[in-house]
Amino acid sequence: MPGAHLSGLNCRGSTVAGSIVGVPKKLDLAVANYFSSDMSVLLGNGDGTFQNQTKYLTGDRPHGILSADLNNDSKLDLGVVNSWEDSVGLFLGNGDGTLQNQIIYRVGSGPLSITVGAFRNKNKWDLAVTNTGDNKVKILLNSCL
């Protein structure tokens, strides 16, 4: 299987999420850039290539990243773990490939990874964040978006 090399990303020690942030049926990429404390979104062209990256400021040392429709508006949103700030940043999607500024939630000591699940209500996504500093999992119930 042929591969592609994306240059200009500072993604050492970070994660990548594939999702449809912009035009439906075109897979996009979001990369947490650990050392530059930002996130790169690369909109897909639908042929295996991507447009130039758009950067969004995150908190310090972003690590885990996810995509989901977190506020039930049929537009994909992104969540990123700000590992050195003990927080999660949520970027609500505008449906056109752009994102709003992050909303920050404190989650405990040393957050590392993030996932979504319907833990309380089958119609709303909640977040679960693992914290390495206090060996806990923080659940953020979706009641405020």
Order of alpha helices (4+ residues) and beta strands (2+ residues): beta-beta-beta-beta-beta-beta-beta-beta-beta-beta-beta
